Amino acid sequence: MNTARTVVVATASASLLSLLLAGCSTGASSAAPAATTDSGPKITVVAGENEYADVVQQIGGDRVDVSAIMSDPNTDPHTFEASASVAKEIAGAQLVVQNGLGYDDFMTDLEKASPDANRSVIIAQDVLGLPDSTDNPHLWYDPKTMPAVASAVADKLSALDPASADAFRTNLATFEASLSDWTDALASFANDHPKTPVAVTEPVADFMLQAADADIKTPWNLQAAIMNDTDPSAQDTATQDALFTGKQVTVFLYNQQVTDDTTDKYLQLAKDNGIPVVGVYETMPSNFHYQDWMLAEVKALETAVTQGTSTEHL
């Protein structure tokens, strides 16, 4: 099983806990207002990551009360540690949404610690039918992921609140249509800049890069080593260094949320050699909805290629 990004159940900073989705996606967005109903108590939903929570909110509208466990894009998700407060949130949830593939195993552990036959759980890995051996856990960058998860969310919410099922389906259709700006931008990039050579620190945005037909030059083993907090091999390090010093890549995608001396070295090499940098995130930045965030990353990639301009932070 891929255990990248597995976190430890312990004591966490209260600032990472109980953040309602309304607080993490309040900026201007292309997402249309969700259809509303008035059908009594809201459905309590807990998501492992705020990008999933945002999608749940868009589907559920005013019929859901959503919180995200990991919501701060300025912190290293490697260091997140779940607390008793997180356990209490999950214990009280009617619906839980998580990524899977070892990324948020603490969610599963806490669900097992407070079993509830009436609790529904959606795991993106399972929705997509992915085996545990899948190398890259950053599923939200794959254009196939959120439409499938959103559909599963609409199904579960409809089962929990049949009277609001029509509203959930309307919201689902609106959400699916809103993804077209992102997918169109990916298709345009692939058409206009096929096989653009790029370097990365780790495979955070690899699914998006593949959809954009970019050519990821960084050795997979180096990406995996950084992702799993181990040292890359000397051979892979030399290969990565040469991508910058030899100016073999057009763009460098840098996970600005997870940094260390190794990734900082690559960032400096990119700057020293005039290679524009695009910052990518594991946790959705503030003032974005999911689809706006993904579109912003593609636009940053386009700007890097066409103008040579860096976008280190969204």
Summary of the structure (lengths in Angstrom):
residues: 314
radius of gyration: 19.5
end to end distance: 32.3
largest distance: 62.6
contacts: 1076
relative contact order: 0.14
helix: 49%
strand: 14%
